[in-house]
Amino acid sequence: MTKKLRIGIIGCGGIAHAHARAYAAFDDVEVVAGADIISGKARAFLDEFGWNDADAYDTCEELCAREDIDAVSVCTYNMQHEVCTVAALKAGKHVLLEKPLCVTMEEAKRIVAAEKESGKILTVGFQPRYGANMKQVKQIIEEGTLGDVYYIAVGGGRFRGIPGRTFIEKDKAGFGAIGDIGCYGLDFALNSIGYPKPLTVSATSSAHFGKNPELYAEAHRFTVDDDFASAFIRLEGGVTLDWRVSWAMHMDTLGDFLFLGTKAGLKIKGNPGMCWDGTAGELTLFYNDEKGNPTSKPIPPAVEEKSNLFNQKVRSFIDAILEGKPAPIPTSQIIYNQAIIDGILKSAASGHEVEIEL
Ligand SMILES: NC(=O)c1ccc[n+]([C@@H]2O[C@H](COP(=O)([O-])OP(=O)(O)OC[C@H]3O[C@@H](n4cnc5c(N)ncnc54)[C@H](O)[C@@H]3O)[C@@H](O)[C@H]2O)c1
């Protein structure tokens, strides 16, 4: 039997469990180590999955020093993405990094530099990419059904859905809804049209729910700056992206996803909470029929694959390593996602439109 790929998991909290379940589902990999800065947490996590022989560490550096580890999942909170990813790449490991890429553009640039220097695979964990709905929308656009897309509106959002835990602590998460679920809406829109370069952004943000003890029981712990944001983003190629995100609001959805093209338009019904798990509402195409009459028709939903999105995300990482393929969700794309987030933060703080820094 060929040697199994040897995996380490850095950060053994909530999402690490989804990574662990996915690795456990495949025969050609084995999890041999875990690391978490909370002493004892990595050991308990590994034992939970029956990996009693795997080694537990209190720092990512100790795990990365292990020469027999081929690849790692970085599952720390956002503020520790850069330090762990760079440490792993410098130690010659392939990396599956949880979304978002990181918090600041300075961090993003250091991550990309370490990736280039290492020659290793670095992929970013946007699992909705593997969802049938997101693939279907991308395919419709790539087939040219819409013509040239010139405007995209990103809807979705949560009625009440502040995630709590470390997501609301600024020293750990860095930002609130913008970086947590806002990055998914950006990825949905940008990936659908081939990730054009972002140019400028004008944004606003607020935290009317998270910081209000009458609306949110953990307001005393809520130190991030946003639970809602909206932005008007100019993309290369004359495309406008009208984006918004919400962890909590007095509304069930921020509307439908809309793609306006020169030949047709596509509406994706704005289900409350949609996007980060790959689900979305029904699709309707608006166009002129053969006689030139404006009309619309529903598009049958794509059939979801049986394997769950996390398994597909982890499998695509493993396949890229084993088959020498490029990163499935590369930093060359996600750096644009991060640059828009950076622009949103800067514009919201300054109160005017900013050029997006790359
Ligand atoms: N893809 C998804 O659907 C999804 C869902 C939830 C979270 N996430 C992402 O996953 C990341 C983690 O989220 P979570 O909910 O698991 O957070 P969490 O706080 O539950 O877990 C993070 C863990 O990392 C550990 N840690 C922090 N710095 C470390 C370091 N330098 N070395 C080793 N361990 C370290 C913490 O002690 C903690 O146990 C975030 O970036 C988040 O955006 C993705």
The ligand as a Tripos MOL2 file, in Angstrom:
@<TRIPOS>MOLECULE
LIG
   44    48     1     0     0
SMALL
NO_CHARGES

@<TRIPOS>ATOM
      1 N1        -15.6890   27.1700    6.6470 N.am      1 LIG1
      2 C1        -16.6170   27.3140    7.5620 C.2       1 LIG1
      3 O1        -17.7890   26.9750    7.3960 O.2       1 LIG1
      4 C2        -16.2280   27.8880    8.8800 C.ar      1 LIG1
      5 C3        -17.0910   27.7940    9.9760 C.ar      1 LIG1
      6 C4        -16.6690   28.2800   11.2080 C.ar      1 LIG1
      7 C5        -15.4260   28.8840   11.3120 C.ar      1 LIG1
      8 N2        -14.6320   28.9940   10.2190 N.ar      1 LIG1
      9 C6        -13.3190   29.6460   10.3260 C.3       1 LIG1
     10 O2        -12.4820   28.7940   11.0880 O.3       1 LIG1
     11 C7        -11.6290   29.5530   11.9310 C.3       1 LIG1
     12 C8        -11.7700   29.0700   13.3750 C.3       1 LIG1
     13 O3        -13.0880   29.1980   13.8110 O.3       1 LIG1
     14 P1        -13.6000   28.3390   15.0460 P.3       1 LIG1
     15 O4        -15.0530   28.5810   15.1280 O.co2     1 LIG1
     16 O5        -13.0970   26.9580   14.9410 O.co2     1 LIG1
     17 O6        -12.8430   29.0930   16.2340 O.3       1 LIG1
     18 P2        -12.4760   28.4940   17.6850 P.3       1 LIG1
     19 O7        -12.1630   29.6750   18.5120 O.co2     1 LIG1
     20 O8        -13.5360   27.5350   18.1080 O.co2     1 LIG1
     21 O9        -11.1580   27.6350   17.4280 O.3       1 LIG1
     22 C9         -9.9100   28.1970   17.1350 C.3       1 LIG1
     23 C10        -8.8670   27.4350   17.9400 C.3       1 LIG1
     24 O10        -7.5800   27.8550   17.5070 O.3       1 LIG1
     25 C11        -6.7420   27.8810   18.6530 C.3       1 LIG1
     26 N3         -5.5720   28.7150   18.3600 N.ar      1 LIG1
     27 C12        -5.5090   30.0580   18.2780 C.ar      1 LIG1
     28 N4         -4.2770   30.4570   17.9260 N.ar      1 LIG1
     29 C13        -3.5260   29.3310   17.8040 C.ar      1 LIG1
     30 C14        -2.1750   29.0890   17.4610 C.ar      1 LIG1
     31 N5         -1.3210   30.0910   17.1800 N.pl3     1 LIG1
     32 N6         -1.7450   27.8190   17.4290 N.ar      1 LIG1
     33 C15        -2.5900   26.7790   17.7170 C.ar      1 LIG1
     34 N7         -3.8870   26.9670   18.0480 N.ar      1 LIG1
     35 C16        -4.3550   28.2150   18.0780 C.ar      1 LIG1
     36 C17        -7.6360   28.4120   19.7420 C.3       1 LIG1
     37 O11        -7.1400   28.1410   21.0270 O.3       1 LIG1
     38 C18        -8.9420   27.6890   19.4490 C.3       1 LIG1
     39 O12        -9.0340   26.4560   20.1340 O.3       1 LIG1
     40 C19       -11.9970   31.0160   11.7180 C.3       1 LIG1
     41 O13       -11.0680   31.5930   10.8340 O.3       1 LIG1
     42 C20       -13.3630   30.9720   11.0560 C.3       1 LIG1
     43 O14       -13.5860   32.0270   10.1460 O.3       1 LIG1
     44 C21       -14.9940   28.4890    9.0320 C.ar      1 LIG1
@<TRIPOS>BOND
     1     1     2 1
     2     2     3 2
     3     2     4 1
     4     4     5 ar
     5     4    44 ar
     6     5     6 ar
     7     6     7 ar
     8     7     8 ar
     9     8     9 1
    10     8    44 ar
    11     9    10 1
    12     9    42 1
    13    10    11 1
    14    11    12 1
    15    11    40 1
    16    12    13 1
    17    13    14 1
    18    14    15 2
    19    14    16 1
    20    14    17 1
    21    17    18 1
    22    18    19 2
    23    18    20 1
    24    18    21 1
    25    21    22 1
    26    22    23 1
    27    23    24 1
    28    23    38 1
    29    24    25 1
    30    25    26 1
    31    25    36 1
    32    26    27 ar
    33    26    35 ar
    34    27    28 ar
    35    28    29 ar
    36    29    30 ar
    37    29    35 ar
    38    30    31 1
    39    30    32 ar
    40    32    33 ar
    41    33    34 ar
    42    34    35 ar
    43    36    37 1
    44    36    38 1
    45    38    39 1
    46    40    41 1
    47    40    42 1
    48    42    43 1
@<TRIPOS>SUBSTRUCTURE
     1 LIG1         1 GROUP 0 **** ****
